[in-house]
């Protein structure tokens, strides 16, 4: 039995894309193994912060 993995890139705006992410995850056929965010530093009025540019979603499919 061979296990296969697919990696999906999901561009996201963390403040308004929650429902799009939920819909994407619910439409996957396999099992979600990991969600890896791409995080970059960002200057904010209160000091340093962080921004998530996209997510890598690892799906296990058979």
LINZILIN-V409771 format. One record per residue. N is the residue number from 1. SS is DSSP state (H for helix, E for strand, L for the rest). PSI is psi in radians with two decimals (NA if undefined). Layout:
BEGIN
<<N SS PSI> <N SS PSI>>
END
This chain:
BEGIN
<<1 L 2.18> <2 L 2.23> <3 L 2.31> <4 E 2.56> <5 E 2.50> <6 E 2.45> <7 E 2.14> <8 E 2.45> <9 E 2.23> <10 E 1.85> <11 E 2.36> <12 L 2.53> <13 L 1.90> <14 L -0.35> <15 L -0.30> <16 L 0.06> <17 L 0.35> <18 H -0.79> <19 H -0.61> <20 H -0.69> <21 H -0.76> <22 H -0.78> <23 H -0.74> <24 H -0.82> <25 H -0.68> <26 H -0.40> <27 H -0.12> <28 L 2.52> <29 L -0.53> <30 L -2.92> <31 E 2.34> <32 E 2.11> <33 E -0.68> <34 E 2.63> <35 E 2.06> <36 E 2.01> <37 E 2.56> <38 E 1.90> <39 E 2.30> <40 E 2.55> <41 E 2.62> <42 E 2.40> <43 E 2.34> <44 E 2.88> <45 L -0.50> <46 L 0.02> <47 E -2.60> <48 E 2.59> <49 E -2.86> <50 E 2.66> <51 E 2.31> <52 E 2.08> <53 E -0.78> <54 E 2.92> <55 E 2.47> <56 E 2.16> <57 E 2.09> <58 E 2.13> <59 E 2.28> <60 E 2.14> <61 E 2.66> <62 L NA>>
END
